[in-house]
């Protein structure tokens, strides 16, 4: 009794590796025979076709103990079985994954195309803004050039004005000196002439 309880506890705590796992008859096999025991001498219970699925119950030496979809339990040689689905099923699964990936990539491509369109629009706006800024800069440069010309012209006029003012002061001083000198000479002559009398 103690042995049965221990075995049941072990089965519950540590189930057999792959218990309930699906196995498939290999595609390169013509058929797999389900037998009543782990030997070729045992009676055949069922014949499995390539790609047919069974459920693994346990392993015993060179055999798997399996259950068919019809509920038949028996032994099948390990080398005839695989945990990979039939080629058609795997191919279909790969096609589905490929199609899903293509759909994802197309969606991503559309998003990137939208981003590219947005970036192109922003680029054209920036180019327009650049052209406008260059036009304003050109206008500002023309204005600066014009103001420098006006300033140079004003400086020339101011220099001429100062020159003419200086010449005028000099001329005025000369005229005043001449008038004053002439009046002093007359006054001296008249004083001399009065002294002679």
C-alpha positions in Angstrom: 0.0 0.0 0.0 2.8 2.3 1.0 4.4 1.7 -2.5 1.2 2.6 -4.3 0.7 5.8 -2.4 4.4 6.8 -3.1 4.0 6.0 -6.8 0.8 8.0 -7.0 2.4 10.9 -5.1 5.4 10.8 -7.4 3.2 10.8 -10.5 1.2 13.8 -9.2 4.3 15.8 -8.1 6.5 14.7 -11.0 4.4 13.8 -14.0 6.1 11.9 -16.8 8.1 14.1 -19.2 5.8 15.0 -22.1 2.6 13.6 -20.6 -0.3 14.7 -22.7 2.2 16.0 -25.3 1.2 15.7 -29.0 3.3 13.4 -31.2 3.0 13.0 -35.0 3.9 10.1 -37.3 6.9 11.2 -39.3 6.3 12.3 -42.9 9.0 10.0 -44.3 7.3 6.9 -42.8 4.6 5.0 -44.7 2.8 4.1 -41.5 3.2 3.5 -37.8 1.6 0.5 -36.0 0.0 0.8 -32.6 0.6 -2.5 -30.7 -0.7 -4.0 -27.4 2.8 -4.2 -26.0 6.4 -3.1 -26.4 7.4 -5.6 -29.0 6.9 -6.4 -32.7 5.3 -9.7 -31.7 2.4 -8.0 -29.9 -1.0 -7.6 -31.7 -1.6 -4.5 -33.9 -4.4 -2.3 -32.5 -4.3 0.6 -35.1 -2.4 1.8 -38.1 -1.3 5.5 -38.1 -0.8 7.4 -41.3 2.0 10.0 -41.8 1.3 13.2 -40.0 -1.4 11.7 -37.8 -1.5 13.1 -34.3 -1.5 11.0 -31.1 -1.2 11.9 -27.4 1.9 10.8 -25.4 1.2 9.0 -22.2 4.7 7.8 -21.3 7.9 6.3 -22.6 9.0 2.7 -22.2 12.4 1.9 -23.7 12.2 2.2 -27.5 8.5 2.7 -27.4 6.0 5.5 -26.7 2.7 4.7 -25.0 0.2 6.8 -26.9 -3.5 7.4 -27.2 -5.1 7.8 -30.6 -7.9 10.3 -31.3 -10.3 7.3 -31.2 -9.2 6.5 -27.6 -7.0 3.4 -28.5 -4.0 3.1 -26.2 -0.9 1.3 -27.3 2.8 1.2 -28.1 4.5 2.8 -31.0 8.2 2.7 -31.9 9.9 6.0 -31.0 11.9 6.4 -34.3 8.6 6.6 -36.2 7.3 9.5 -34.2 8.2 13.2 -33.9 7.0 16.2 -31.8 7.0 18.3 -35.0 3.7 18.6 -36.7 3.3 17.3 -40.3 5.1 19.2 -43.0 1.8 20.5 -44.5 0.7 21.8 -41.1 4.1 23.3 -40.4 4.1 24.8 -43.9 0.7 26.3 -43.3 1.8 27.6 -40.0 4.9 29.2 -41.6 2.7 30.7 -44.3 0.4 32.2 -41.7 3.4 33.6 -39.8 4.9 34.9 -43.0 1.6 36.5 -44.0 1.2 38.1 -40.6 4.8 39.4 -40.8 4.1 40.8 -44.3 1.0 42.5 -43.0 3.0 44.0 -40.1 5.7 45.1 -42.5 3.1 46.7 -44.8 1.6 48.5 -41.9 5.0 49.7 -40.8 5.9 50.7 -44.4 2.7 52.8 -44.6 3.5 54.5 -41.3 7.0 55.2 -42.6 5.6 56.6 -45.8 3.4 58.9 -43.8 6.4 60.0 -41.8 8.3 60.5 -45.0 5.5 62.6 -46.4 5.4 64.6 -43.2 9.1 65.1 -43.3 9.0 66.2 -47.0 6.3 68.7 -46.2 8.4 70.0 -43.2 11.4 70.2 -45.5 9.6 72.2 -48.1 8.3 74.5 -45.4 11.8 74.9 -44.1 13.1 75.6 -47.6 10.4 78.3 -48.1 11.3 79.8 -44.7 15.0 79.7 -45.7 14.2 81.5 -48.9 12.1 84.1 -47.1 14.9 84.6 -44.6 17.5 85.0 -47.4 15.2 87.5 -49.1 14.9 89.5 -45.8 18.6 89.2 -45.3 19.2 90.5 -48.8 16.9 93.4 -48.2 18.6 94.2 -44.9 22.0 94.1 -46.6 20.7 96.5 -49.3 19.4 98.8 -46.5 22.7 98.7 -44.7 24.5 99.5 -47.9 22.2 102.4 -48.6 22.6 103.7 -45.1 26.4 103.5 -45.3 26.2 105.4 -48.6 24.0 108.1 -47.0 26.4 108.2 -44.0 29.4 108.6 -46.3 27.6 111.3 -48.2 26.7 113.1 -45.0 30.3 112.9 -43.7 31.5 114.3 -47.0 29.0 117.2 -46.8 30.0 117.8 -43.2 33.7 117.8 -44.1 33.0 120.3 -46.9 30.9 122.4 -44.5 33.7 122.5 -42.0 36.2 123.3 -44.7 34.0 126.2 -46.0 33.4 127.4 -42.5 37.1 127.4 -41.8 37.8 129.2 -45.1 35.0 131.7 -44.4 36.4 132.4 -40.9 39.9 132.9 -42.4 38.5 135.1 -45.1 36.5 137.1 -42.6 39.6 137.4 -40.4 41.6 138.6 -43.4 38.9 141.1 -44.4 38.5 142.4 -40.8 42.3 142.6 -40.5 42.5 144.5 -43.7 39.7 146.9 -42.7 41.1 147.4 -39.3 44.6 147.7 -40.7 43.3 150.2 -43.2 41.5 152.2 -40.6 44.5 152.2 -38.4 46.6 153.5 -41.2 44.2 156.2 -42.0 44.0 157.1 -38.4 47.8 157.2 -38.3 48.0 159.3 -41.4 45.4 161.6 -40.2 47.3 161.9 -36.9 50.5 162.5 -38.8 48.8 165.0 -41.0 47.4 166.8 -38.1 50.7 166.8 -36.4 52.2 168.5 -39.4 49.9 171.3 -39.4 
